[in-house]
Amino acid sequence: MPAPRAQEAATVSVFAQRFSATRRGARLARRLATHRLDLWHLPYGSPASDTVTLVVAELASNAALHGHVPGRDFELRLTYDRTAGLVRVEVSDTHTGQPEIPESAGRPPADTDGGRGLLLVEAVADRWGVNGRTGPGKTVWAECAVHVPGDPRPVRL
């Protein structure tokens, strides 16, 4: 009889949920993401939680406002790799239009209400981009290095 093998601790956690492509859906996505991060020991109000929550808020808002297709939802996927100290945020929608990349779009005029979402994502995320997806639409993603409170490893934010 072989000796029992010790199981390795799971180091990657995933949360995925679909939301209505509305302002309410974007707000709920942000709130549930913050709650999930807290369950993953990235507590509310910590730099890691605040950074990832900002990214989720901007990408979900863009999906609801600019990626909206009547009758279609958007999906939020969070992946937390504890070993790498990395949270990946992916927001997928079914709109075929691509977001304007901040470098090519320039800065919006100071007196406008919008146009800063991807500039914020670019400022706080370590990397971000846009990928195609199966079926119509796209996935906008961002990766944020995180630090777990009480972890002696250096902060990479």
Secondary structure, DSSP 4 states (H G I P E B T S, - for coil): -PPPPPPPPP-EEEEEEEEESSHHHHHHHHHHHHHHHHHTT--TTSHHHHHHHHHHHHHHHHHHHTS--TT-EEEEEEEEETTTTEEEEEEEES--PPPPPHHHH-PPPTT-S-S-HHHHHHHHSSEEEEEE-SSSSEEEEEEEE---TT--SPP--
